[in-house]
Amino acid sequence: MSDGPTSTTEAASVEAPRALRLDPHIHTLASDGISDVQAILQVALARGLDGIAITDHERIDAAVAAKAMAEGQGLPLEVIVGECSMSVAELFDLRESSVVKLDREAQAPVDVLLDGKRVARGTLVAVDDNFGVRITEIGS
């Protein structure tokens, strides 16, 4: 008994899986980029991307804001916060419970944005099973 297609017509109708379309390196106005978070999300969707990684220098606030905006607006787009580089050998050595160090310091400041404008600043904290922001400064 075969699990595959039984005729050439049936075989022709089986679609190959679509490759994910990602942009793994985007900078926003919070760093040395030229676009705000909302504009980046709109362009990513218009280009049919499945995911983006916002990799601003020395900060993660725009990436955190982009992730929240994408989720809050129900956008079919994954926003990745932080990044790292590793060899293929290191990648294959990863096991369940492995920890991958990202390129952001744990206490790096993050901005709280409202309509793309900073309304507060703080640091990331763990709250139960979620991340939160401990506010250290109000206003811009």
LUMGUZA-845780 format. One line per 4 residues: number of its first residue (from 1); their letters; for each residue x, y, z of N, C-alpha, C, CB. Coordinates in Angstrom, 1 decimal. Atoms other than C-alpha are relative to their C-alpha. Glycine has a CB too. Layout:
% LUMGUZA-845780
NUM = a = X:Y:Z:X:Y:Z:X:Y:Z:X:Y:Z; ...
***
This chain:
% LUMGUZA-845780
1 = msdg = 0.8:-1.2:0.0:0.0:0.0:0.0:0.9:1.2:0.0:-1.0:0.0:1.2; -0.8:-1.2:0.1:1.4:3.4:-1.0:-0.6:1.2:0.7:0.3:0.3:-1.5; 0.6:-1.2:-0.6:1.0:6.6:0.9:0.1:1.2:-1.0:0.8:0.4:1.2; -0.2:-1.1:1.0:1.9:8.7:-2.2:-1.1:0.1:-1.0:1.3:-0.2:-0.8
5 = ptst = 1.0:-0.2:1.1:-0.1:9.9:-5.2:-0.1:-1.2:-0.8:0.3:1.2:-0.9; 0.3:1.2:0.8:-1.7:7.2:-7.3:0.0:0.2:-1.5:-1.3:-0.7:0.5; 0.0:-0.3:1.4:-1.7:9.0:-10.6:0.8:1.2:-0.3:-1.5:0.1:-0.6; -0.7:-1.2:0.3:0.1:11.7:-12.5:-0.8:1.2:0.3:0.5:0.0:-1.5
9 = teaa = 0.9:-1.1:-0.3:-2.9:14.0:-12.1:0.1:0.3:1.5:-1.4:-0.3:-0.5; 0.0:-0.2:-1.4:-2.9:13.5:-8.4:1.4:0.5:0.5:-0.3:-1.3:0.8; -1.3:-0.4:-0.3:0.9:13.9:-8.2:0.2:1.5:-0.4:1.1:-0.8:-0.7; -0.1:-1.3:0.4:0.6:17.2:-10.1:-0.7:1.0:1.0:-0.5:0.2:-1.4
13 = svea = 0.8:-0.9:-0.9:-1.9:18.6:-7.6:0.6:0.1:1.4:-1.4:-0.6:0.2; -0.6:-0.1:-1.3:0.4:18.0:-4.6:1.0:1.1:-0.1:0.8:-1.4:0.4; -0.8:-1.2:0.0:2.1:21.3:-3.8:1.2:-0.2:0.9:-0.7:1.2:0.5; -1.2:0.0:-0.8:5.7:21.6:-2.6:-0.2:1.0:1.1:1.3:0.3:-0.9
17 = pral = 0.1:-1.0:-1.0:6.0:23.4:0.7:0.7:1.3:-0.4:0.7:-0.5:1.3; -0.5:-1.3:0.4:6.6:27.1:0.3:1.1:0.4:1.0:-1.1:1.1:0.0; -1.1:-0.5:-0.8:9.9:28.5:1.6:-0.4:1.2:0.8:1.3:0.3:-0.8; 0.3:-1.2:-0.8:9.6:31.1:4.4:0.8:1.1:-0.6:0.4:-0.2:1.5
21 = rldp = -0.7:-1.2:0.4:10.5:34.6:3.4:0.2:0.9:1.2:-0.9:0.8:-1.1; -0.4:-0.7:-1.2:12.4:36.4:6.1:1.0:1.2:-0.4:0.6:-0.9:1.0; -1.0:-1.0:0.0:14.4:39.6:6.5:0.7:0.0:1.3:-0.5:1.5:-0.4; -0.5:0.2:-1.3:16.8:38.8:9.3:0.9:1.2:0.5:0.9:-1.2:-0.1
25 = hiht = -0.8:-1.1:-0.4:18.5:42.2:9.6:-0.6:1.4:-0.4:1.4:-0.1:-0.5; 0.6:-1.3:0.2:16.5:45.5:9.9:0.3:0.9:1.1:-1.6:-0.2:-0.2; -0.3:-1.0:-1.0:17.4:48.7:11.7:-1.2:1.0:-0.1:1.4:0.7:-0.2; 1.1:-1.0:0.0:14.7:51.2:12.7:0.6:1.4:0.3:-1.0:-0.3:1.1
29 = lasd = -0.5:-1.3:-0.4:14.9:54.9:13.6:0.6:0.0:1.3:-1.2:1.0:-0.1; -0.6:0.0:-1.3:15.8:53.9:17.1:1.5:-0.3:-0.1:-0.7:-1.1:0.8; -1.4:0.3:0.2:19.2:52.9:15.7:0.5:0.9:-1.2:0.3:-1.5:-0.3; -0.4:-0.7:1.1:20.6:53.9:12.3:-0.8:-0.3:-1.3:1.5:-0.3:-0.3
33 = gisd = 0.9:0.3:1.1:17.6:52.9:10.1:-0.7:1.3:-0.4:-1.0:-1.0:0.4; 0.7:-1.2:0.5:15.4:55.3:8.2:-1.5:-0.1:0.1:0.4:0.2:-1.5; 1.5:0.2:-0.1:11.9:53.9:9.0:-0.4:-0.3:1.4:-0.5:-1.1:-0.9; 0.6:0.3:-1.3:9.7:53.7:12.1:-0.5:-1.4:-0.1:-1.0:1.0:0.5
37 = vqai = 0.5:1.3:-0.1:8.3:50.4:13.3:-1.2:-0.3:-0.8:-0.3:-0.4:1.5; 1.2:0.2:0.8:4.9:50.8:11.7:0.3:-0.1:-1.5:-1.0:1.1:0.3; -0.4:0.0:1.4:6.4:51.6:8.3:0.7:-1.3:-0.4:0.9:1.2:-0.3; -0.7:1.3:0.2:8.7:48.5:8.6:-1.0:-1.1:-0.1:1.0:-0.2:1.1
41 = lqva = 1.0:1.1:0.0:5.7:46.2:9.4:-0.8:0.1:-1.3:-0.9:0.2:1.2; 0.8:-0.1:1.3:3.7:47.6:6.4:0.8:-0.4:-1.2:-0.4:1.5:-0.2; -0.8:0.4:1.1:6.6:47.1:4.0:0.2:-1.5:0.0:1.4:0.8:0.0; -0.2:1.5:-0.1:7.3:43.6:5.3:-1.3:-0.7:-0.5:0.3:-0.4:1.4
45 = larg = 1.3:0.6:0.5:3.6:42.7:4.7:-0.2:0.2:-1.5:-1.2:0.5:0.8; 0.2:-0.2:1.4:3.5:44.3:1.3:1.0:-0.8:-0.8:0.3:1.5:-0.3; -1.0:0.8:0.7:6.6:42.3:0.3:-0.2:-1.5:0.2:1.4:0.3:0.4; 0.3:1.4:-0.2:5.0:39.1:1.5:0.9:-0.8:0.9:0.0:-0.7:-1.3
49 = ldgi = -0.9:0.6:-1.0:7.5:38.4:4.3:-0.8:-0.8:1.0:1.0:1.0:0.6; 0.6:0.7:-1.1:6.7:35.8:6.9:0.6:0.4:1.3:0.3:-1.5:-0.2; -0.6:-0.4:-1.3:9.1:37.2:9.5:1.1:1.0:-0.3:0.6:-1.2:0.7; -1.0:-1.0:0.0:11.5:40.0:10.3:0.8:-0.1:1.3:-0.5:1.4:-0.3
53 = aitd = -0.8:-0.1:-1.2:14.3:40.5:12.8:0.5:1.5:0.1:1.2:-1.0:0.1; -0.5:-1.4:-0.2:14.8:44.1:14.1:1.2:-0.1:0.8:-1.1:0.9:0.6; -1.4:0.2:-0.6:18.5:44.3:15.0:0.6:1.3:0.3:0.9:-0.9:-0.9; -0.6:-1.3:-0.3:19.0:47.9:16.2:1.2:-0.2:0.9:-1.1:0.9:0.7
57 = heri = -1.2:0.0:-0.8:22.3:48.6:17.8:-0.3:0.3:1.5:1.1:0.9:-0.5; 0.0:-0.2:-1.5:22.5:48.3:21.7:-1.4:0.2:0.6:0.8:1.2:0.2; 1.4:-0.1:-0.6:18.7:48.2:22.2:-1.0:-0.9:-0.7:-0.4:1.5:-0.2; 1.0:0.9:0.6:15.7:46.1:21.7:-1.4:0.5:0.1:0.0:-1.3:0.8
61 = daav = 1.3:-0.6:-0.2:12.8:48.5:22.4:-0.8:0.0:-1.3:0.1:1.3:0.5; 0.8:0.0:1.2:11.8:48.8:18.7:-0.4:-1.4:-0.4:0.8:0.7:-1.1; 0.3:1.4:0.3:11.9:45.1:18.2:-1.2:-0.5:0.9:1.2:-1.0:0.2; 1.1:0.3:-0.9:9.7:44.6:21.3:-1.3:0.6:-0.4:0.4:0.3:1.5
65 = aaka = 1.2:-0.8:0.4:7.3:47.3:20.1:-0.5:-0.6:-1.3:0.4:1.4:-0.3; 0.4:0.6:1.2:7.2:45.7:16.6:-0.7:-1.3:0.2:1.2:-0.2:-1.0; 0.6:1.3:-0.3:6.4:42.3:18.0:-1.4:0.2:0.6:0.9:-0.8:1.0; 1.3:-0.3:-0.6:3.6:43.7:20.2:-1.0:0.6:-1.0:0.2:1.0:1.2
69 = maeg = 0.9:-0.6:1.0:2.2:45.8:17.3:-0.5:-1.1:-1.0:0.7:1.1:-0.8; 0.4:1.0:1.0:2.2:42.8:14.9:-1.0:-1.0:0.7:1.3:-0.8:-0.4; 1.0:0.9:-0.7:0.5:40.6:17.5:-1.3:0.7:0.3:0.6:-0.5:1.3; 1.2:-0.8:-0.3:-1.9:43.3:18.6:-0.9:0.3:-1.2:0.4:1.3:0.6
73 = qglp = 0.8:-0.3:1.2:-3.0:44.0:15.0:-0.3:-1.3:-0.7:0.8:0.9:-0.9; 0.3:1.3:0.7:-3.2:40.3:14.2:0.7:-0.2:-1.3:-1.5:-0.2:-0.2; -0.8:0.1:1.2:-0.6:40.6:11.5:0.6:-1.4:-0.2:1.0:1.1:-0.1; -0.6:1.3:0.2:0.6:37.3:9.9:1.5:0.1:-0.2:-0.6:-0.7:-1.2
77 = levi = -1.4:-0.3:0.1:4.2:38.3:10.6:0.6:-0.3:1.3:0.2:1.5:-0.4; -0.8:0.3:-1.2:6.7:37.0:13.1:1.1:1.1:0.2:0.6:-1.4:0.0; -1.1:-0.9:-0.3:9.0:39.6:14.7:0.9:-0.6:1.0:-0.6:1.4:0.5; -1.0:0.7:-0.8:12.2:38.3:16.2:0.7:1.1:0.8:1.0:-0.8:-0.9
81 = vgec = -0.6:-0.9:-0.8:13.7:40.1:19.1:1.4:-0.5:0.4:-0.8:0.3:1.3; -1.3:0.5:-0.2:17.5:39.8:19.2:0.5:-0.9:-1.1:0.2:-0.6:1.4; -0.6:0.9:0.9:19.9:37.7:17.2:1.3:-0.5:0.5:0.2:0.7:-1.4; -1.4:0.5:-0.3:23.1:35.7:17.4:0.6:-0.7:-1.2:-0.1:-1.0:1.2
85 = smsv = -0.7:0.7:1.0:25.6:34.1:15.2:0.6:-1.2:0.5:1.1:0.9:-0.7; -0.6:1.3:-0.5:26.7:30.5:15.5:0.3:-0.8:-1.3:-0.9:-0.8:0.9; -0.4:0.9:1.1:28.4:27.9:13.3:-1.1:-1.1:-0.2:1.4:-0.6:0.3; 1.0:1.2:0.2:26.4:25.0:11.8:0.2:-1.0:1.0:0.2:-0.5:-1.5
89 = aelf = -0.3:1.0:-1.0:28.2:22.7:14.2:-0.7:0.4:1.3:1.5:-0.2:0.2; 0.7:-0.4:-1.3:27.0:24.8:17.2:-1.5:-0.1:-0.1:0.4:1.5:0.3; 1.4:0.2:0.2:23.5:24.8:15.7:-0.4:-1.4:0.2:-0.4:0.5:-1.4; 0.4:1.5:-0.1:23.4:21.0:15.5:0.3:-0.5:1.4:0.8:-0.8:-1.0
93 = dlre = -0.2:0.4:-1.4:24.8:20.8:19.1:-1.1:0.4:0.9:1.3:0.5:0.4; 1.1:-0.4:-0.9:21.7:22.5:20.5:-0.9:-1.2:0.4:-0.8:1.1:-0.7; 0.9:1.0:-0.5:19.5:20.3:22.6:-1.1:0.7:0.8:0.8:-1.0:1.0; 1.1:-0.6:-0.8:16.3:20.8:24.5:0.6:0.6:1.3:-1.0:-1.1:0.4
97 = ssvv = -0.5:-0.8:-1.2:17.0:23.3:27.4:1.3:0.7:-0.3:0.1:-0.9:1.1; -1.2:-0.8:0.4:20.0:24.8:25.5:-0.4:1.4:0.1:0.6:-0.4:-1.4; 0.2:-1.4:0.0:20.3:28.5:26.0:0.8:0.7:-1.1:0.3:0.6:1.4; -0.8:-0.7:1.1:21.3:30.7:23.0:0.1:1.4:0.5:-0.8:-0.2:-1.4
101 = kldr = -0.2:-1.4:-0.4:22.8:34.0:24.0:-0.2:0.9:-1.1:1.4:0.2:0.6; 0.3:-1.0:1.1:21.4:36.9:22.0:1.0:1.2:0.1:-1.4:0.5:0.1; -0.9:-1.1:0.1:23.3:40.1:21.1:-0.5:1.2:0.8:0.2:0.3:-1.4; 0.5:-1.1:-0.8:21.4:42.2:23.6:0.3:-0.2:1.5:-1.5:0.2:-0.2
105 = eaqa = -0.3:0.1:-1.4:22.4:42.9:27.2:-1.4:-0.1:0.7:0.8:1.1:0.6; 1.2:0.1:-0.7:19.7:41.9:29.7:-0.6:1.3:0.6:0.1:-1.0:1.2; 0.4:-1.3:-0.6:19.6:45.4:31.2:0.0:1.1:-1.0:0.9:0.3:1.2; 0.0:-1.1:1.0:19.7:47.3:27.9:-1.4:0.7:0.1:0.2:-0.6:-1.4
109 = pvdv = 1.2:-0.7:-0.1:17.1:50.0:28.0:-1.0:-0.3:-1.2:0.2:1.6:0.1; 1.0:0.2:1.0:13.8:49.5:26.1:-0.9:1.2:0.1:-0.8:-1.3:0.2; 1.0:-1.1:0.1:11.4:52.3:25.0:-1.4:-0.6:0.0:0.3:0.9:-1.1; 1.4:0.4:0.1:7.7:52.0:25.5:-0.6:1.1:-1.0:-0.8:0.1:1.4
113 = lldg = 0.5:-0.8:1.1:6.1:53.4:22.3:-1.5:0.1:0.0:0.6:-0.4:-1.3; 1.5:-0.2:0.3:2.6:54.8:21.6:0.0:0.7:-1.3:-0.7:0.8:1.2; 0.0:-0.6:1.4:2.0:55.4:17.9:1.3:0.4:-0.5:-1.0:1.2:0.0; -1.4:-0.3:0.5:5.7:55.2:17.3:0.8:1.0:0.8:-0.1:0.4:-1.4
117 = krva = -0.6:-1.1:-0.8:6.5:57.9:19.9:0.3:-0.6:1.4:-0.8:1.2:0.1; -0.4:0.5:-1.3:8.4:57.1:23.1:-0.8:0.8:1.1:1.5:0.2:0.2; 0.8:-0.6:-1.1:6.2:57.7:26.2:0.7:-0.4:1.3:-1.4:-0.5:0.0; -0.7:0.5:-1.2:8.4:55.8:28.7:1.2:-0.8:-0.4:-0.9:-0.8:0.9
121 = rgtl = -1.2:0.9:0.2:11.7:53.9:29.1:0.1:-0.9:1.2:1.3:0.9:-0.2; -0.2:0.9:-1.1:12.6:50.9:31.2:0.9:-1.1:-0.3:-1.4:-0.5:0.5; -0.8:1.2:0.3:14.2:47.5:31.4:-0.9:-1.2:0.0:1.1:-0.1:1.2; 0.8:1.2:0.0:12.9:44.1:30.6:0.1:-0.8:1.3:0.5:-0.9:-1.2
125 = vavd = 0.1:0.9:-1.2:11.8:41.9:33.5:-0.9:-1.2:-0.4:-0.6:0.8:1.2; 0.8:1.2:0.2:10.3:38.4:33.7:-1.2:0.2:1.0:0.8:-1.3:0.3; 1.2:0.0:-0.8:6.7:38.4:35.0:-0.8:-1.3:-0.3:-0.9:1.3:-0.3; 0.5:1.3:0.2:5.5:34.9:35.4:0.6:-0.6:-1.2:-1.6:0.0:-0.1
129 = dnfg = -0.5:0.6:1.2:5.8:33.3:32.0:0.2:1.0:-1.2:-0.8:-1.1:-0.5; -0.1:-1.1:1.0:6.0:36.7:30.1:1.1:1.0:0.3:-1.4:0.7:-0.1; -0.9:-1.1:-0.2:8.3:39.6:29.6:-0.8:1.2:0.4:0.9:0.2:-1.2; 0.6:-1.3:-0.4:7.4:43.0:31.1:1.1:1.0:-0.1:-0.6:-0.1:1.4
133 = vrit = -0.9:-1.1:0.0:9.0:46.4:31.2:-0.1:0.7:1.4:-0.3:1.0:-1.2; 0.0:-0.8:-1.2:10.0:48.0:34.5:0.3:1.4:-0.4:1.1:-0.6:1.0; -0.1:-1.4:0.5:9.5:51.7:33.9:1.0:0.7:0.9:-1.4:0.7:0.1; -1.0:-0.7:-0.8:12.5:53.8:34.9:-0.1:1.5:-0.4:1.4:-0.5:-0.4
137 = eigs = 0.1:-1.4:0.4:11.6:57.1:33.1:-1.3:0.2:-0.8:1.2:0.3:-0.9; 1.2:-0.4:0.6:8.3:58.7:32.0:0.3:1.2:-1.0:-1.2:0.3:1.0; -0.1:-1.1:1.0:8.1:60.9:28.9:1.2:-0.2:-0.9:0.3:1.3:0.8; -1.0:0.1:1.0:10.4:61.5:26.0:1.3:0.7:0.3:-0.5:0.4:-1.4
***
